[in-house]
Amino acid sequence: MVIAAVGQICSTASLSHNLTQCQTLVRRAAAAGAKALFLPEASDYIASSSSETISLVQSVTSSPFVLGLQHEARTSTLPINVGIHEPADGANKVKNTLIWINEHGTVTSRYQKLHLFDVDIPGGPVLKESNSVEAGRDIVPPIDTPIGKIGMMICFDLRFPEISLRLTRQGAQVLVYPSAFTVPTGKAHWETLLRGRAIENQAFVLAAAQCGRHNGKRVSYGDSIVIGPWGEVIGRSERVEDADAEREGEREPQLLLVDLDLGLVEKARRELPLLRRTDVYPEI
Ligand SMILES: O=C(O)CNC(=O)[C@H](CS)NC(=O)CCC(=O)C(=O)O
């Protein structure tokens, strides 16, 4: 058994405010004996417009948020998986990235979000991530960590099972979906999608989520969840029921601590083998 910590925060446009929230969680996770801490998508900042998103971006090597977390990982000897922004290769865009900081404080892996969230729901969220974000081009093979082989994805990637199936075929035991889901799509789809990914991959699913009002325009659903390879919810944090009633600064950082038994992954896969008909449809 190994303890994983899943953190829930409410990022704003203030990198220092967001770092403070994360630091609290690192210390609590380390004190509880966790072997890794998982933080949400865009933990470094959530801005109120595409231009503000682009104006706040800094490289990993100069971002006070990332440098601060690297220091924290080193002093707490705790690996941290955290969603951030990085400058894109092309002009006037950013990358939506997930990085792995190891227990020595070194960034050892990064995944760039493949699927961008462009929605226009009448009376609901209107968001065009592709205005400010450059899509990634690669699936990053699962990384070896103290809590098993981890397959990295981000938020909206959750709606595309192909990427998780590919990671599972490459050996992933734990799938991560750091997120900032909207409230209406969260209420309708979040738990169902996450449990689906856990069941069809027979893997643990860890989803660290943003929760609460980020600014005048944006509220995230929260409901950080950990799911077992049989599809059962093992732990969850608080969620937003009514986006309009949500006030800024209402949500405190939360930490979920869960005992993962990686043997359950092997057990599920042994007892209920999912043999694909790749003679009929393509292998992913
Ligand atoms: O904006 C940032 O800086 C960070 N990025 C996000 O919050 C992204 C893009 S707007 N959010 C999602 O992908 C939510 C997906 C979702 O809610 C769904 O699939 O229903």
The ligand as an SDF file (V2000), in Angstrom:
LIG
                    3D

 20 19  0  0  0  0  0  0  0  0999 V2000
   -7.8360   28.1680  -18.6840 O   0  0  0  0  0  0  0  0  0  0  0  0
   -6.7850   27.7700  -18.1530 C   0  0  0  0  0  0  0  0  0  0  0  0
   -5.8230   28.5060  -17.8900 O   0  0  0  0  0  0  0  0  0  0  0  0
   -6.7110   26.3200  -17.7880 C   0  0  0  0  0  0  0  0  0  0  0  0
   -7.4370   25.4850  -18.6720 N   0  0  0  0  0  0  0  0  0  0  0  0
   -8.6860   25.0670  -18.4670 C   0  0  0  0  0  0  0  0  0  0  0  0
   -9.3190   25.3930  -17.4680 O   0  0  0  0  0  0  0  0  0  0  0  0
   -9.2980   24.1530  -19.5000 C   0  0  0  0  0  0  0  0  0  0  0  0
   -9.4730   24.9140  -20.7930 C   0  0  0  0  0  0  0  0  0  0  0  0
  -10.5520   26.2980  -20.6680 S   0  0  0  0  0  0  0  0  0  0  0  0
  -10.5380   23.6090  -19.0230 N   0  0  0  0  0  0  0  0  0  0  0  0
  -11.0640   22.4750  -19.5030 C   0  0  0  0  0  0  0  0  0  0  0  0
  -10.4740   21.7830  -20.3320 O   0  0  0  0  0  0  0  0  0  0  0  0
  -12.4360   22.0920  -18.9240 C   0  0  0  0  0  0  0  0  0  0  0  0
  -13.0760   20.9220  -19.6410 C   0  0  0  0  0  0  0  0  0  0  0  0
  -14.4930   20.7710  -19.2480 C   0  0  0  0  0  0  0  0  0  0  0  0
  -15.0390   21.4640  -18.4080 O   0  0  0  0  0  0  0  0  0  0  0  0
  -15.2890   19.7170  -19.9270 C   0  0  0  0  0  0  0  0  0  0  0  0
  -14.7380   18.8810  -20.6780 O   0  0  0  0  0  0  0  0  0  0  0  0
  -16.5070   19.6870  -19.7030 O   0  0  0  0  0  0  0  0  0  0  0  0
  1  2  2  0
  2  3  1  0
  2  4  1  0
  4  5  1  0
  5  6  1  0
  6  7  2  0
  6  8  1  0
  8  9  1  0
  8 11  1  0
  9 10  1  0
 11 12  1  0
 12 13  2  0
 12 14  1  0
 14 15  1  0
 15 16  1  0
 16 17  2  0
 16 18  1  0
 18 19  2  0
 18 20  1  0
M  END
$$$$
